[in-house]
Amino acid sequence: MFTPQKIIVLAITLVAVWLVWRVIERRNAAKVGKDQASPKMGQKAGHEEPVDLVQCSQCGNWTEGPCNRPGCLNKG
């Protein structure tokens, strides 16, 4: 039958298995997070905010503000 000693051993075993499972899951999550957090060209890791671009009426260049393309007549 179930004695108090067996119940305690079972509880300790379950807690130990649960703690090991948490450690493994954290390692896997950190590994996946590193793979996804590697910055792409021109981006900072974890910062993927949209940017409003404006097309220059003279040369057609897309920029965030005034056209900075060399040779463009529209500088402002």
N, C-alpha and C positions, 0 to 999 in steps of 0.2 A: 504494500500500500504506500501512500504518500506520507513520508515522514517530514518533519520540519527541516531536517538536514538536506533531504532531496530537493525540497522546494527552494531552499536557499541556494544550493548549487545550481539548480536550473535557472534561477533568477540572475545569478552572477554570470552564468554562461550566456544568457540572452543579452545582458548589458554589454558584455565583452564583444559579442558578435556585432551588436548595433554600433558600438564605438569604432570597431575596425571598419565597418561598412561606411560610416561617416568620413573617416580618414581617406578611404579609397575614393569616395565620391568627390571630396574636396580636391584631391590631386587631379582627378579627371577633369573637373570643372576648371581648375587653374590651367591645365594644359590646353583645353579647348579655348579658354579665354585668351591665352597668349597667341594662339594661332589666329584668332579673329581680330585681335587688337593690333596686329602688325600694321603700321601705317602704310597706306597706299600713296602713290605719288601726289604730293601737294596736300595731303590730309594729315591732321593730327589724329592719333589713336583715340577713338571714342567720341570725336567731335565731328559729326556729320550733319552740320546745319546747312540748310539751303542758302544760296547766295543769289540775289537779284542782279541780273546782268542787263545792260543796256547796249543796244547796237548803235554804233557810230553812223551818223547819217552821211558822212563823207566817204569812209573807206570800208564800212561794213564790219569792222572789228567789234567783238563782244567784250565789254569791260564792266567792272564794278562801278566805275565813276567816269570822269573825263577820259577821253581817248589818249592813250600814251604811246601809240604806235608811231615809230619814227617816220617822218615824211607826211603825216596826216595834217591837214589844214585845220581840223576841228580840235583844238586843244582845250576847250572849255565848255 
